[in-house]
């Protein structure tokens, strides 16, 4: 495997071919880069705009008076082999080829150009990402696939994508859900560096706590399985597979040129490696969130807390249908609950229909008492709470301090409880305050999900991972 640290954690970056027509996209993407940024452009009409951005421009890579760790190529496909030769001559750490139109097109010229690039890169020992990709996103260093992605503080989730769109969206949507990327690689056709190379890198990366990926096919199945097994033994790995239908498999061939693998075979391989399967971007983010934000557990017995009677029914259905249990509480728990539930009304079975009990105002004392009961109950392994209802959302809107007070109580419980704790915050008719509540809860490190079904599924998948690790221990 190539030494990818120089490429994926670069100190110097060069962009070849950035133009005004695309708003100097790649130079803008790297405007947050903490290291040295250079441009290579020979068009005299483009150079003033580049220099106006404060980026030094050179006529070729070989003229740059610095070692270059990472190069982004945004050039016509016919020019790409020439620039790849310059990368080899310059001794750069690695390059990403944004350009498309190669073997994935099925055209003779595209195939010929890709073969030439492959030969040059392989003979020159160049770590090549792509072609047809968005390259690297290193949040801490500010190397981005999109100018919308965050930069600065390091993240915890690594991502490997055979799709530029999915790679960008994992960073953007993930961040909206409180999940920051450590290192993300949009790998495109992957003619030199393939999925196992990135899996092995992220498995050894101390910053990355969970690895997620979107893949459409693998070139070397045996090596993929070996890398996946090694990585899953060190940290959780979540695999989102594209092209699982016959029509999707045809689209895979024209997108990245990957060979599709039968879904059942792929599922079995992933499961045997100890990794987790996901079915969509939302599913991937939910499972990653559960693995990062919920205390590890192998228990499936849920203590559920709902705001109303109707919600207590559907939250139960959602968790049971996900393969989890909703058992009766212990006699001691019922005895204590009876002492105050029978005064204010509501059901104190499991789930707890607690809206009336906490007065729809989130009474801190009563809520803490409910948490304490579920915490000490021997029949309960984990706690899931519905946080929003129309009542709470209206109250938070009228009195924002009440939201902060409730989050204080929930945060204190999550930090001190020995049991996993997750929150369901569903969309409401006052969606703006729900969005604010979700953001505040995530900033406190709480695991927040947008539906009962998504919460139940994500928690169940996290349990599967922790059980597989326990069985191997």
Backbone torsions as a table, in degrees:
resi	resn	phi	psi	omega
1	UNK	NA	139.8	174.6
2	UNK	-62.4	153.2	173.6
3	UNK	-74.5	101.9	-172.8
4	UNK	-86.8	-10.4	-177.3
5	UNK	-61.6	-40.1	179.5
6	UNK	-63.0	-35.5	-177.0
7	UNK	-79.9	-45.1	-171.6
8	UNK	-90.3	-9.4	172.0
9	UNK	-132.3	63.7	-169.6
10	UNK	-75.4	154.1	173.0
11	UNK	-104.3	-24.2	178.0
12	UNK	-133.1	139.4	-177.3
13	UNK	-134.4	140.6	174.2
14	UNK	-126.1	137.3	175.8
15	UNK	-109.8	124.5	-179.8
16	UNK	-107.5	116.0	172.3
17	UNK	98.9	14.5	178.4
18	UNK	-66.5	137.1	-174.5
19	UNK	-131.9	157.6	178.1
20	UNK	-62.0	-35.0	-175.1
21	UNK	-57.2	-33.3	177.4
22	UNK	-103.6	20.2	179.3
23	UNK	69.0	27.1	-175.3
24	UNK	50.6	50.8	-169.8
25	UNK	-52.1	-49.8	-174.7
26	UNK	-70.8	-33.7	175.3
27	UNK	-67.0	-35.9	174.8
28	UNK	-67.4	-41.8	178.3
29	UNK	-58.2	-35.0	-176.7
30	UNK	-98.4	11.2	-179.7
31	UNK	-64.8	-18.5	178.3
32	UNK	-94.6	2.2	-177.7
33	UNK	-62.3	132.8	-176.8
34	UNK	-82.8	-12.1	179.5
35	UNK	-97.9	-154.8	-179.0
36	UNK	-91.7	130.8	-178.4
37	UNK	-116.1	133.0	179.6
38	UNK	-127.4	159.3	175.2
39	UNK	-122.7	147.2	171.1
40	UNK	-123.7	116.0	-178.0
41	UNK	-156.7	132.3	-178.9
42	UNK	-107.4	-9.5	179.8
43	UNK	-73.7	116.1	-177.1
44	UNK	-63.4	-21.7	178.0
45	UNK	-75.1	-20.0	-177.1
46	UNK	-95.2	-27.1	-170.8
47	UNK	-62.3	-42.8	179.6
48	UNK	-57.5	-40.8	179.4
49	UNK	-64.8	-36.8	178.2
50	UNK	-66.8	-46.5	-178.8
51	UNK	-67.1	-29.4	177.4
52	UNK	-65.8	-22.2	176.9
53	UNK	-83.1	-2.9	180.0
54	UNK	82.4	18.4	-178.9
55	UNK	-103.5	121.9	178.0
56	UNK	-66.3	135.5	-177.0
57	UNK	-115.1	143.3	178.4
58	UNK	-131.7	159.8	-177.6
59	UNK	-77.1	-21.6	177.4
60	UNK	-154.7	162.1	177.3
61	UNK	-60.1	-39.8	-174.8
62	UNK	-67.0	-16.2	179.5
63	UNK	-86.8	-13.0	-178.5
64	UNK	-67.8	124.2	-175.3
65	UNK	-83.8	51.7	-177.6
66	UNK	-160.8	153.6	169.3
67	UNK	-70.1	141.4	-179.3
68	UNK	-115.8	124.5	-178.5
69	UNK	-87.0	-36.9	-172.9
70	UNK	-142.2	133.8	179.8
71	UNK	-123.8	132.1	171.1
72	UNK	-105.4	121.6	-179.7
73	UNK	-101.7	118.7	174.7
74	UNK	-123.3	69.8	-173.1
75	UNK	-127.1	160.8	174.3
76	UNK	-57.5	150.2	-172.9
77	UNK	-62.9	-30.6	179.6
78	UNK	-68.8	-25.1	-178.7
79	UNK	-85.9	-20.7	-172.6
80	UNK	-54.3	-44.2	179.9
81	UNK	-59.1	-35.5	179.8
82	UNK	-65.0	-43.3	-179.2
83	UNK	-70.0	-35.5	176.8
84	UNK	-62.4	-39.0	175.3
85	UNK	-60.8	-41.8	178.1
86	UNK	-62.8	-37.8	177.9
87	UNK	-60.6	-43.2	179.1
88	UNK	-65.9	-45.4	-179.0
89	UNK	-63.0	-36.1	-179.0
90	UNK	-77.3	-19.8	-178.3
91	UNK	75.0	34.7	-179.3
92	UNK	-67.9	158.5	-179.9
93	UNK	-67.6	-42.6	179.9
94	UNK	-175.6	168.0	-176.6
95	UNK	-140.3	150.9	172.5
96	UNK	-116.2	135.1	-177.2
97	UNK	-108.5	102.1	178.6
98	UNK	-66.9	-30.9	-175.9
99	UNK	-57.5	139.9	175.1
100	UNK	-115.8	-172.7	178.9
101	UNK	94.7	31.5	-178.7
102	UNK	-107.0	-135.5	-172.5
103	UNK	-62.2	-24.0	-178.6
104	UNK	-64.5	-18.0	179.8
105	UNK	-80.0	-22.7	-174.7
106	UNK	79.4	-1.1	-179.6
107	UNK	-79.2	149.0	-178.7
108	UNK	-61.7	-43.4	-179.3
109	UNK	-65.0	-43.9	179.5
110	UNK	-60.6	-42.1	178.8
111	UNK	-66.0	-42.5	-179.6
112	UNK	-63.0	-44.7	-180.0
113	UNK	-64.7	-40.4	178.8
114	UNK	-64.7	-41.1	178.3
115	UNK	-61.7	-38.1	179.5
116	UNK	-67.5	-43.3	177.4
117	UNK	-61.8	-43.3	179.3
118	UNK	-59.2	-44.9	-179.2
119	UNK	-63.1	-47.0	-177.9
120	UNK	-63.3	-46.3	-177.9
121	UNK	-66.2	-41.7	-178.6
122	UNK	-67.1	-46.2	179.9
123	UNK	-65.8	-32.1	-179.1
124	UNK	-89.6	-0.5	179.8
125	UNK	65.4	31.9	-177.4
126	UNK	-87.1	129.4	175.1
127	UNK	-78.2	102.0	-174.4
128	UNK	-106.6	125.7	174.0
129	UNK	-98.9	126.5	-179.8
130	UNK	103.7	-154.3	5.5
131	UNK	-74.9	-174.9	177.9
132	UNK	63.2	56.6	-174.9
133	UNK	-148.8	168.8	176.3
134	UNK	-101.9	1.7	173.3
135	UNK	69.6	-138.8	-167.2
136	UNK	-95.8	140.5	164.8
137	UNK	-126.5	108.5	173.8
138	UNK	-115.2	102.8	-172.1
139	UNK	-61.2	-44.1	-177.0
140	UNK	-61.7	-39.9	-177.3
141	UNK	-88.6	-11.9	178.2
142	UNK	79.8	22.4	172.2
143	UNK	-92.0	115.8	-168.6
144	UNK	-121.8	155.2	173.3
145	UNK	-87.6	-20.6	179.9
146	UNK	-148.5	143.4	179.4
147	UNK	-67.2	-12.4	177.6
148	UNK	-80.7	-18.2	-177.5
149	UNK	-72.3	148.9	-179.4
150	UNK	-72.3	159.6	178.4
151	UNK	-145.7	152.3	178.0
152	UNK	123.0	-100.4	-176.4
153	UNK	-62.3	143.5	179.6
154	UNK	-69.4	160.7	178.1
155	UNK	-113.2	-174.8	-175.5
156	UNK	-122.1	-17.0	-173.5
157	UNK	-109.0	120.7	173.9
158	UNK	-87.6	151.1	-178.8
159	UNK	-141.2	138.1	175.2
160	UNK	-121.7	126.2	-175.3
161	UNK	-133.4	129.0	169.7
162	UNK	-88.4	24.2	175.5
163	UNK	-146.2	128.1	176.7
164	UNK	-66.2	-40.8	-179.4
165	UNK	-61.9	-47.7	-179.2
166	UNK	-66.1	-34.9	178.1
167	UNK	-64.5	-46.6	178.1
168	UNK	-63.0	-45.6	-176.3
169	UNK	-67.5	-32.4	176.1
170	UNK	-60.6	-40.0	177.5
171	UNK	-67.4	-44.6	-175.8
172	UNK	-74.3	-52.6	-178.8
173	UNK	-69.0	-38.4	177.2
174	UNK	-58.4	-43.8	179.9
175	UNK	-64.2	-35.4	176.0
176	UNK	-64.8	-20.5	177.5
177	UNK	-103.3	15.7	176.4
178	UNK	81.5	14.3	-179.0
179	UNK	-110.9	115.6	179.1
180	UNK	-99.1	141.8	179.4
181	UNK	-79.4	140.7	169.9
182	UNK	-88.2	-68.3	175.3
183	UNK	-135.3	131.3	176.9
184	UNK	-125.5	137.4	178.5
185	UNK	-125.5	116.8	167.9
186	UNK	-87.5	111.8	-166.0
187	UNK	-103.6	-10.2	176.2
188	UNK	55.4	-132.8	-175.6
189	UNK	-69.5	-24.1	175.4
190	UNK	59.6	53.0	-175.1
191	UNK	-81.0	-23.1	175.1
192	UNK	-110.9	-67.0	176.9
193	UNK	-84.3	130.0	-177.3
194	UNK	-118.4	176.7	-176.3
195	UNK	-48.7	-47.6	-177.9
196	UNK	-58.4	-32.9	178.9
197	UNK	-60.8	-44.0	-178.5
198	UNK	-74.7	-36.1	176.4
199	UNK	-59.9	-45.4	-179.3
200	UNK	-64.9	-39.4	178.0
201	UNK	-63.2	-48.7	-177.2
202	UNK	-69.1	-29.9	176.7
203	UNK	-62.5	-32.6	-178.7
204	UNK	-93.8	-6.8	-176.2
205	UNK	-79.9	117.1	-176.4
206	UNK	-65.3	-27.6	-178.7
207	UNK	-71.8	-29.3	-176.3
208	UNK	-86.3	120.1	179.8
209	UNK	-98.0	-29.3	178.5
210	UNK	-137.3	140.2	176.7
211	UNK	-108.8	130.1	173.4
212	UNK	-124.4	156.1	-179.9
213	UNK	-154.2	151.2	167.9
214	UNK	-117.1	117.1	179.4
215	UNK	-132.4	149.7	179.6
216	UNK	-107.8	-23.2	178.5
217	UNK	-174.6	163.9	179.3
218	UNK	-126.1	148.0	-178.5
219	UNK	-88.1	-35.5	-178.9
220	UNK	-125.1	92.9	-175.2
221	UNK	-60.6	-39.8	-178.3
222	UNK	-63.7	-43.6	-179.9
223	UNK	-69.8	-37.3	177.1
224	UNK	-59.1	-47.8	-179.4
225	UNK	-62.1	-42.1	-179.6
226	UNK	-63.2	-43.9	-179.7
227	UNK	-67.9	-38.2	-179.6
228	UNK	-66.5	-42.3	179.7
229	UNK	-63.3	-43.1	179.6
230	UNK	-64.1	-44.1	-178.2
231	UNK	-66.0	-44.4	-177.4
232	UNK	-65.5	-22.2	176.1
233	UNK	-75.3	-17.3	-176.8
234	UNK	-104.0	-33.8	-177.8
235	UNK	-159.7	160.6	-179.5
236	UNK	-64.0	142.7	177.2
237	UNK	-128.9	129.4	-179.1
238	UNK	-117.8	125.3	-173.9
239	UNK	-116.2	117.0	174.4
240	UNK	-103.4	117.5	-175.7
241	UNK	-102.7	126.8	173.3
242	UNK	-97.6	158.5	179.3
243	UNK	77.5	39.1	-177.7
244	UNK	-86.9	-12.0	175.0
245	UNK	-104.1	166.5	-180.0
246	UNK	-61.1	-43.2	178.7
247	UNK	-66.4	-39.4	177.8
248	UNK	-64.1	-34.7	178.4
249	UNK	-65.7	-37.2	176.6
250	UNK	-65.1	-39.6	178.6
251	UNK	-65.5	-34.3	178.1
252	UNK	-57.8	-45.0	-177.3
253	UNK	-61.3	-38.6	-178.7
254	UNK	-84.0	-14.8	-179.0
255	UNK	-85.9	-59.4	-177.0
256	UNK	-119.3	-2.9	-178.0
257	UNK	75.4	12.1	-178.7
258	UNK	-77.6	152.8	173.7
259	UNK	-88.5	126.3	179.9
260	UNK	-72.0	147.8	176.7
261	UNK	-113.5	139.5	179.0
262	UNK	-55.0	135.2	-172.1
263	UNK	-59.1	-43.7	-177.8
264	UNK	-63.7	-40.0	179.3
265	UNK	-66.0	-44.8	-179.1
266	UNK	-63.1	-45.7	179.4
267	UNK	-56.9	-44.8	-178.2
268	UNK	-63.8	-41.6	-179.7
269	UNK	-63.9	-44.8	179.6
270	UNK	-61.8	-45.6	-178.5
271	UNK	-63.5	-42.4	-179.4
272	UNK	-66.5	-24.6	177.7
273	UNK	-81.2	-9.2	-178.7
274	UNK	87.3	11.7	177.1
275	UNK	-93.2	170.8	-177.7
276	UNK	-113.6	141.6	176.1
277	UNK	-92.4	145.6	173.8
278	UNK	-130.6	159.5	-172.1
279	UNK	-116.1	-4.7	-177.3
280	UNK	-164.7	173.2	175.5
281	UNK	-61.4	-45.6	-178.8
282	UNK	-62.4	-42.3	179.6
283	UNK	-63.8	-43.3	178.9
284	UNK	-59.4	-47.6	-178.9
285	UNK	-64.4	-41.5	179.6
286	UNK	-61.1	-45.4	-178.4
287	UNK	-67.3	-42.1	176.6
288	UNK	-59.9	-42.5	179.0
289	UNK	-60.5	-44.9	179.6
290	UNK	-61.8	-39.7	-178.9
291	UNK	-70.2	-33.1	-177.9
292	UNK	-87.4	-34.5	-168.0
293	UNK	-109.4	-10.9	-178.9
294	UNK	-108.5	135.3	-179.9
295	UNK	-56.2	133.0	-178.5
296	UNK	-58.3	139.8	-179.5
297	UNK	-158.9	152.0	172.4
298	UNK	-108.7	4.9	-175.9
299	UNK	-88.1	143.6	-177.9
300	UNK	-115.9	4.8	-177.2
301	UNK	-90.8	113.1	-170.5
302	UNK	-98.2	138.1	165.9
303	UNK	-101.9	115.9	-172.9
304	UNK	-107.3	141.7	-178.7
305	UNK	-128.8	115.1	-178.8
306	UNK	-118.8	159.6	-176.3
307	UNK	-86.0	-24.9	-178.5
308	UNK	-141.6	170.5	-178.6
309	UNK	-64.5	-42.8	179.0
310	UNK	-63.3	-40.4	178.9
311	UNK	-67.7	-31.5	178.8
312	UNK	-65.3	-29.9	177.9
313	UNK	-72.0	-48.4	-173.6
314	UNK	-74.9	-29.3	175.7
315	UNK	-67.6	-35.8	177.1
316	UNK	-64.3	-47.5	179.0
317	UNK	-57.5	-44.0	-176.1
318	UNK	-62.4	-44.7	-177.1
319	UNK	-74.0	-36.6	177.9
320	UNK	-68.7	-42.3	179.3
321	UNK	-65.2	-22.6	176.4
322	UNK	-82.6	0.5	178.7
323	UNK	93.1	17.1	179.0
324	UNK	-104.6	167.4	-178.2
325	UNK	-109.4	149.3	173.8
326	UNK	-128.8	83.6	-172.5
327	UNK	-82.8	168.9	169.3
328	UNK	-68.4	150.1	176.4
329	UNK	-78.6	172.4	178.1
330	UNK	-73.0	159.7	178.4
331	UNK	-59.6	-37.1	179.8
332	UNK	-63.4	-38.5	178.3
333	UNK	-65.4	-43.5	-179.8
334	UNK	-65.1	-35.7	179.1
335	UNK	-63.9	-41.3	179.6
336	UNK	-72.0	-41.7	179.5
337	UNK	-61.6	-37.7	-178.8
338	UNK	-60.5	-28.0	-175.0
339	UNK	-69.6	-20.7	178.1
340	UNK	-130.4	-21.5	176.8
341	UNK	-67.5	-34.6	-176.6
342	UNK	-72.4	-6.6	177.6
343	UNK	-88.2	-43.1	-173.3
344	UNK	-103.8	-3.2	177.5
345	UNK	87.8	175.7	-177.6
346	UNK	97.9	163.6	-178.9
347	UNK	-96.4	136.8	176.8
348	UNK	-114.0	28.1	166.5
349	UNK	-73.4	-173.2	172.9
350	UNK	-107.9	110.9	16.2
351	UNK	-81.1	161.5	175.1
352	UNK	-84.1	120.5	172.6
353	UNK	-86.7	89.7	-161.5
354	UNK	-102.7	-2.9	-173.7
355	UNK	-53.6	-50.7	179.4
356	UNK	-66.6	-33.9	-177.1
357	UNK	-65.8	-40.9	178.7
358	UNK	-93.1	6.0	171.8
359	UNK	72.2	20.7	-177.3
360	UNK	51.0	16.3	177.8
361	UNK	-120.6	3.9	177.2
362	UNK	67.7	41.7	179.1
363	UNK	-48.0	114.6	-174.1
364	UNK	-60.7	-42.7	-177.4
365	UNK	-64.2	-45.0	-179.9
366	UNK	-68.0	-41.3	179.4
367	UNK	-63.2	-41.8	177.0
368	UNK	-62.7	-36.2	179.0
369	UNK	-66.2	-41.3	177.2
370	UNK	-63.3	-44.3	177.6
371	UNK	-59.7	-42.4	-178.6
372	UNK	-62.6	-38.6	179.3
373	UNK	-64.9	-48.2	179.8
374	UNK	-67.7	-34.3	178.2
375	UNK	-60.8	-39.8	-175.8
376	UNK	-91.2	-6.5	-176.9
377	UNK	-74.0	123.6	-177.2
378	UNK	-71.4	-12.9	-179.6
379	UNK	-88.8	-2.0	-173.5
380	UNK	-117.1	129.8	178.0
381	UNK	-100.1	-31.1	-175.4
382	UNK	-150.4	158.5	-175.5
383	UNK	-124.5	131.2	174.8
384	UNK	-124.4	133.4	-174.5
385	UNK	-127.1	130.7	169.2
386	UNK	-77.5	121.9	-175.3
387	UNK	-94.9	-42.1	-174.2
388	UNK	-103.0	144.7	164.0
389	UNK	-143.2	174.3	177.2
390	UNK	-57.2	-35.8	-179.0
391	UNK	-63.2	-52.0	-177.8
392	UNK	-64.0	-44.0	-177.3
393	UNK	-60.6	-41.9	178.4
394	UNK	-64.5	-39.3	179.8
395	UNK	-65.4	-43.2	179.3
396	UNK	-62.5	-38.3	-179.6
397	UNK	-65.9	-40.6	180.0
398	UNK	-74.1	-31.1	-175.2
399	UNK	-140.4	83.5	-177.1
400	UNK	-55.1	-29.0	-180.0
401	UNK	-63.1	-26.8	179.6
402	UNK	-67.9	-32.9	175.5
403	UNK	-65.8	-46.5	179.3
404	UNK	-60.8	-39.5	-179.9
405	UNK	-64.4	-43.0	179.0
406	UNK	-65.5	-41.7	178.8
407	UNK	-64.5	-32.4	173.9
408	UNK	-58.6	-44.8	-179.4
409	UNK	-65.3	-44.8	-178.4
410	UNK	-66.3	-39.9	179.9
411	UNK	-65.1	-43.2	179.0
412	UNK	-61.2	-40.4	178.5
413	UNK	-65.1	-47.6	-177.7
414	UNK	-60.3	-34.8	-177.4
415	UNK	-78.0	-26.8	-175.6
416	UNK	-104.3	-20.4	-177.9
417	UNK	-73.8	146.5	175.2
418	UNK	-87.7	-4.5	-176.6
419	UNK	-106.2	146.9	176.1
420	UNK	-57.4	145.0	-178.2
421	UNK	-137.6	128.4	177.6
422	UNK	-135.8	153.3	-174.6
423	UNK	-118.9	142.0	172.3
424	UNK	-113.6	119.8	-178.2
425	UNK	-124.5	94.1	-172.1
426	UNK	-86.1	153.6	176.2
427	UNK	-58.2	145.4	-179.5
428	UNK	-131.7	177.6	177.2
429	UNK	-70.6	-16.8	174.0
430	UNK	-110.0	63.9	-170.1
431	UNK	-61.1	-30.4	-175.9
432	UNK	-62.4	-37.4	179.3
433	UNK	-76.5	-29.0	176.1
434	UNK	-67.0	-41.1	176.5
435	UNK	-61.0	-42.9	178.4
436	UNK	-64.2	-40.5	179.1
437	UNK	-64.5	-41.7	179.5
438	UNK	-62.7	-43.7	-179.9
439	UNK	-61.7	-45.7	-179.5
440	UNK	-64.8	-40.1	179.8
441	UNK	-64.9	-41.8	179.9
442	UNK	-66.9	-35.6	177.7
443	UNK	-63.2	-24.2	177.4
444	UNK	-88.7	2.0	178.2
445	UNK	84.0	13.7	179.8
446	UNK	-82.2	147.9	178.1
447	UNK	-86.6	109.8	-175.1
448	UNK	-118.4	129.8	-179.8
449	UNK	-123.0	153.8	-171.9
450	UNK	-93.3	-0.7	174.4
451	UNK	-157.4	159.7	176.9
452	UNK	-60.6	-42.3	-176.4
453	UNK	-64.4	-43.4	-179.6
454	UNK	-67.8	-38.1	178.1
455	UNK	-64.1	-46.0	-177.8
456	UNK	-64.1	-44.8	-178.4
457	UNK	-64.3	-44.9	-178.4
458	UNK	-63.4	-43.4	179.9
459	UNK	-64.5	-41.2	179.6
460	UNK	-60.4	-41.0	179.8
461	UNK	-66.8	-37.9	177.1
462	UNK	-63.7	-40.1	177.1
463	UNK	-61.3	-41.6	178.6
464	UNK	-57.7	-44.4	-179.9
465	UNK	-63.5	-48.5	-176.5
466	UNK	-66.6	-32.2	175.7
467	UNK	-67.4	-41.1	179.7
468	UNK	-64.0	-37.4	177.0
469	UNK	-67.2	-39.9	-179.7
470	UNK	-65.7	-37.6	179.5
471	UNK	-66.4	-30.7	-178.9
472	UNK	-85.7	-15.1	-176.6
473	UNK	-70.3	NA	NA
